[in-house]
Amino acid sequence: MSQLPPNIYEQQAANKRNTIIVMAIFTAFVGFLGFGVDAFILGSEFPIATFIALCIGAGTAYWGLANGATAILTSASAAPIPPDDPRYQQLRNVVDEMTIASGLPSPRLFVIPDPDPNAFATGKDPGHASIAVTNGLLEKLNREELQAVVAHEMSHVRNYDTRMMTVVAALAGAVMLLSEFGLRATWLGGGKKRDRGGLGPILLVLWLVAMILAPLITQLLSMAVSRQREYLADASGAELTRNPLALAAALQKIDAANEPTRSIKRGTGHLCIADPLGRSVNSKEGALADLFATHPPIDKRIMLLKAMAFQHT
């Protein structure tokens, strides 16, 4: 007998569990790099390098969280939606509905002058959240599909995904600092040897390999978290609307659009409901996609949404 497709709540639980696993691996990786710098370079029994790197990475990431929303909206040429403009009444209506359904404060609304359908949410917390949609999204989606996309973005806000990605940025910053310092000190012949028994040489070799591969491993882990948060926002959005097929239909229309979202810059792409660059790698799974994809394959997202509605095709 074939396994029944997961329902909304099972998918939410699986996505949260996967995120925790990836974050645990990420944290352990930072700890291992810091251990090597402290043990093999500084000769310290205390995690001095790890602490300093985490503080610098966290400080940089927090500054981006506190000040990044305005810069992101400005870079996308997003303009505030006037409260009395009848062209956006449908958008305001569905946002009001999803605000009530989610129990969140009403976000600020922005429109991006771009014909490609796309949307993203930003802001450091639900009280400072903004949702931006393109003109193309408003033109191409019907009311149910627009509501589903808004629910997806509200779910990012409710799940504190911006804050989660800030933690990821802090860990990534710590990795790069530790890697840069450790490799430079090693190549320059620095370091203090400590007697760590028979495991010492093995740990040293493993640490050096981890240092060399740190940028690649960091990208893998960061993108893995980003993809899991998209899956979670899909499931959470479907919970808000009780209509997973509407989001599946919206994703199909977004995927069918041929032009990239030119107004949204590469650095903001991971925030969007779909890759604004339209890169083919985001439609695939496997090693290459895991390295470069910021989003899970839309076909798989649609399949999972249909499974929530107990449709097998």
C-alpha positions as CSV (number, residue, x, y, z in Angstrom):
1,M,0.0,0.0,0.0
2,S,1.4,3.4,-0.9
3,Q,1.9,5.9,1.8
4,L,-0.8,8.6,2.2
5,P,0.4,12.1,1.3
6,P,1.2,14.3,4.3
7,N,-1.4,16.7,5.5
8,I,-0.8,20.4,6.3
9,Y,0.2,19.8,9.9
10,E,2.5,16.8,9.1
11,Q,4.3,18.9,6.5
12,Q,4.7,21.8,9.0
13,A,6.1,19.5,11.6
14,A,8.5,17.9,9.1
15,N,9.7,21.3,7.8
16,K,10.3,22.6,11.3
17,R,12.2,19.4,12.2
18,N,14.3,19.6,9.1
19,T,15.2,23.3,9.9
20,I,16.2,22.4,13.4
21,I,18.4,19.6,12.1
22,V,20.2,21.8,9.6
23,M,20.6,24.6,12.2
24,A,22.1,22.1,14.6
25,I,24.6,20.9,12.0
26,F,25.4,24.5,11.2
27,T,26.0,25.4,14.8
28,A,28.2,22.2,15.3
29,F,30.2,23.2,12.2
30,V,30.9,26.7,13.6
31,G,31.8,25.0,16.9
32,F,34.2,22.6,15.3
33,L,36.0,25.4,13.3
34,G,36.3,27.5,16.4
35,F,37.6,24.5,18.4
36,G,40.3,24.1,15.8
37,V,41.4,27.7,15.8
38,D,41.4,27.7,19.6
39,A,43.2,24.4,19.9
40,F,45.7,24.4,17.0
41,I,46.3,28.1,16.4
42,L,45.8,29.9,19.8
43,G,46.6,26.9,22.0
44,S,43.7,27.8,24.2
45,E,41.4,25.6,26.2
46,F,38.7,28.2,26.1
47,P,36.6,29.1,23.0
48,I,38.0,32.5,22.5
49,A,38.0,32.5,18.7
50,T,34.5,31.0,18.5
51,F,33.1,33.6,20.9
52,I,34.7,36.6,19.1
53,A,33.6,35.3,15.6
54,L,30.1,34.7,16.8
55,C,29.9,38.2,18.3
56,I,31.1,39.9,15.1
57,G,28.9,37.8,12.9
58,A,25.9,38.4,15.2
59,G,26.5,42.1,15.3
60,T,26.7,42.4,11.5
61,A,23.6,40.3,11.0
62,Y,21.6,42.2,13.7
63,W,22.5,45.5,12.0
64,G,21.2,44.1,8.7
65,L,18.0,43.0,10.5
66,A,17.4,46.4,12.0
67,N,18.2,48.4,8.9
68,G,17.8,46.1,6.0
69,A,14.1,46.3,5.3
70,T,14.1,49.9,4.0
71,A,17.2,49.2,1.9
72,I,15.5,46.1,0.4
73,L,12.3,47.9,-0.5
74,T,14.3,50.8,-1.9
75,S,16.5,48.5,-4.0
76,A,13.3,47.0,-5.6
77,S,11.8,50.4,-6.4
78,A,8.9,49.4,-4.1
79,A,6.4,52.3,-3.5
80,P,3.8,52.3,-0.6
81,I,0.3,51.5,-1.7
82,P,-2.0,54.5,-1.1
83,P,-4.8,53.6,1.3
84,D,-7.5,55.1,-0.9
85,D,-6.4,53.9,-4.4
86,P,-9.2,51.6,-5.8
87,R,-6.7,49.7,-8.0
88,Y,-5.4,48.0,-4.9
89,Q,-8.6,47.4,-3.0
90,Q,-8.6,43.6,-3.7
91,L,-5.1,43.4,-2.3
92,R,-6.0,45.3,0.8
93,N,-9.1,43.1,1.3
94,V,-7.1,39.8,1.2
95,V,-4.4,41.3,3.4
96,D,-7.1,42.2,6.0
97,E,-8.5,38.7,5.8
98,M,-5.1,37.1,6.3
99,T,-4.3,39.5,9.1
100,I,-7.3,38.3,11.0
101,A,-6.7,34.7,10.2
102,S,-3.0,34.8,11.3
103,G,-3.6,37.1,14.3
104,L,-0.7,39.3,13.2
105,P,-0.6,43.1,13.0
106,S,-1.4,44.5,9.5
107,P,1.8,44.8,7.4
108,R,2.7,47.8,5.3
109,L,1.9,47.2,1.7
110,F,4.2,48.1,-1.3
111,V,3.9,47.6,-5.0
112,I,6.9,47.0,-7.3
113,P,6.6,48.3,-10.9
114,D,7.5,45.0,-12.6
115,P,5.4,42.9,-15.0
116,D,6.8,39.6,-13.7
117,P,4.6,38.1,-10.9
118,N,6.4,37.9,-7.6
119,A,6.2,38.9,-4.0
120,F,8.2,39.0,-0.8
121,A,7.9,39.9,2.9
122,T,10.5,41.7,5.0
123,G,10.9,43.3,8.4
124,K,12.5,42.4,11.7
125,D,9.3,41.2,13.4
126,P,5.5,41.1,12.9
127,G,5.2,44.6,14.2
128,H,7.5,46.0,11.6
129,A,6.6,43.7,8.6
130,S,6.1,44.8,5.0
131,I,4.8,42.9,2.1
132,A,5.7,43.9,-1.5
133,V,4.0,42.6,-4.6
134,T,4.7,43.3,-8.3
135,N,2.2,44.7,-10.7
136,G,2.5,41.5,-12.6
137,L,1.3,39.5,-9.6
138,L,-1.8,41.7,-9.3
139,E,-2.6,41.4,-13.0
140,K,-2.1,37.7,-13.4
141,L,-3.6,36.2,-10.3
142,N,-7.3,35.9,-9.4
143,R,-8.6,36.7,-6.0
144,E,-8.1,33.2,-4.4
145,E,-4.6,32.9,-5.8
146,L,-3.6,36.4,-4.6
147,Q,-5.0,35.5,-1.2
148,A,-2.8,32.4,-1.2
149,V,0.3,34.3,-2.0
150,V,-0.4,36.9,0.7
151,A,-1.0,34.0,3.2
152,H,2.4,32.6,2.1
153,E,4.1,35.9,2.8
154,M,2.2,36.4,6.1
155,S,3.4,32.9,7.1
156,H,7.0,34.1,6.6
157,V,6.3,36.9,9.0
158,R,4.4,34.7,11.5
159,N,7.3,32.1,11.4
160,Y,9.9,34.8,12.0
161,D,11.8,33.7,8.9
162,T,13.6,37.0,8.5
163,R,14.9,36.5,12.0
164,M,15.8,32.9,11.3
165,M,17.8,34.0,8.2
166,T,19.5,36.6,10.4
167,V,20.8,33.8,12.7
168,V,21.9,32.0,9.6
169,A,23.8,35.1,8.4
170,A,25.4,35.4,11.8
171,L,26.6,31.8,11.7
172,A,27.8,32.2,8.1
173,G,29.7,35.4,9.1
174,A,31.4,33.5,12.0
175,V,32.4,30.6,9.7
176,M,34.0,33.0,7.2
177,L,35.9,34.8,9.9
178,L,37.1,31.6,11.5
179,S,38.0,30.2,8.1
180,E,39.9,33.2,7.0
181,F,41.9,33.6,10.2
182,G,42.6,29.8,10.6
183,L,43.8,29.4,7.0
184,R,46.0,32.5,7.1
185,A,47.6,31.5,10.4
186,T,48.1,27.9,9.1
187,W,49.8,29.0,5.8
188,L,52.0,31.5,7.7
189,G,53.2,28.7,10.0
190,G,51.4,30.0,13.1
191,G,49.8,27.9,15.8
192,K,50.6,26.2,19.0
193,K,50.8,22.4,19.2
194,R,48.9,20.7,22.0
195,D,49.0,17.1,23.0
196,R,45.6,15.7,22.3
197,G,46.6,12.0,22.2
198,G,46.1,9.7,19.3
199,L,43.2,11.8,18.0
200,G,45.2,14.9,17.6
201,P,46.5,14.4,14.1
202,I,43.1,13.1,12.9
203,L,41.3,16.1,14.3
204,L,43.9,18.5,12.8
205,V,43.4,16.9,9.3
206,L,39.6,17.0,9.7
207,W,39.8,20.7,10.8
208,L,42.0,21.7,7.9
209,V,39.6,20.0,5.4
210,A,36.7,21.8,7.1
211,M,38.5,25.1,6.8
212,I,39.2,24.7,3.1
213,L,35.6,23.6,2.4
214,A,34.0,26.1,4.8
215,P,32.6,28.5,2.1
216,L,31.0,25.6,0.2
217,I,29.6,24.0,3.3
218,T,28.3,27.3,4.5
219,Q,26.4,27.9,1.2
220,L,25.0,24.4,1.4
221,L,23.6,24.9,4.9
222,S,22.3,28.4,4.3
223,M,20.4,27.4,1.2
224,A,19.1,24.3,2.9
225,V,17.5,26.5,5.6
226,S,16.1,28.9,3.0
227,R,14.4,26.0,1.1
228,Q,12.9,24.5,4.3
229,R,11.5,27.9,5.2
230,E,9.8,28.1,1.8
231,Y,8.2,24.7,2.3
232,L,7.0,25.7,5.7
233,A,5.6,29.0,4.4
234,D,3.7,27.0,1.8
235,A,2.2,24.7,4.4
236,S,1.5,27.5,6.9
237,G,-0.1,29.6,4.1
238,A,-2.4,26.7,3.1
239,E,-3.4,26.5,6.8
240,L,-4.5,30.1,6.8
241,T,-6.5,29.9,3.6
242,R,-7.6,26.3,4.0
243,N,-7.1,26.3,0.2
244,P,-3.8,24.7,-0.8
245,L,-4.9,24.4,-4.4
246,A,-5.1,28.2,-4.7
247,L,-1.4,28.5,-3.9
248,A,-0.6,25.6,-6.2
249,A,-2.4,27.5,-9.0
250,A,-0.6,30.7,-8.2
251,L,2.8,29.0,-8.3
252,Q,2.0,27.5,-11.7
253,K,1.2,31.0,-13.1
254,I,4.4,32.4,-11.5
255,D,6.4,29.6,-12.9
256,A,4.9,30.1,-16.3
257,A,6.1,33.7,-16.6
258,N,9.1,33.8,-18.8
259,E,10.7,37.1,-17.8
260,P,12.8,37.5,-14.6
261,T,11.7,40.0,-12.0
262,R,14.2,42.6,-13.0
263,S,13.4,45.1,-10.3
264,I,14.4,42.6,-7.5
265,K,18.1,42.3,-7.1
266,R,20.1,39.1,-6.7
267,G,20.8,39.7,-3.0
268,T,17.0,39.9,-2.2
269,G,16.1,36.9,-4.3
270,H,15.9,34.4,-1.4
271,L,13.1,36.5,0.1
272,C,10.8,36.1,-2.9
273,I,8.1,33.5,-3.3
274,A,9.9,32.4,-6.5
275,D,13.4,33.0,-7.7
276,P,13.3,36.5,-9.4
277,L,16.2,35.5,-11.7
278,G,14.3,32.5,-13.1
279,R,17.4,30.3,-12.8
280,S,16.9,26.7,-14.0
281,V,18.8,25.4,-11.0
282,N,15.8,26.3,-8.8
283,S,13.6,23.8,-10.7
284,K,15.9,20.9,-9.9
285,E,16.9,18.7,-7.0
286,G,20.2,17.1,-6.3
287,A,23.8,18.1,-5.6
288,L,23.9,21.1,-8.0
289,A,20.6,22.5,-6.9
290,D,21.6,22.1,-3.2
291,L,24.7,24.3,-3.9
292,F,23.0,27.1,-5.8
293,A,19.2,27.0,-5.4
294,T,17.6,29.5,-3.1
295,H,14.1,27.9,-3.6
296,P,12.8,24.4,-3.7
297,P,11.5,23.2,-7.1
298,I,8.1,24.7,-7.9
299,D,6.9,21.4,-9.3
300,K,7.6,19.7,-5.9
301,R,6.0,22.6,-4.0
302,I,2.9,22.2,-6.2
303,M,2.9,18.4,-5.7
304,L,3.0,18.8,-1.9
305,L,0.2,21.4,-2.0
306,K,-1.9,19.1,-4.0
307,A,-1.2,16.3,-1.6
308,M,-2.6,18.5,1.2
309,A,-5.8,18.6,-0.8
310,F,-5.5,14.8,-1.3
311,Q,-4.9,15.1,-5.0
312,H,-2.3,12.7,-6.3
313,T,-1.8,14.5,-9.7
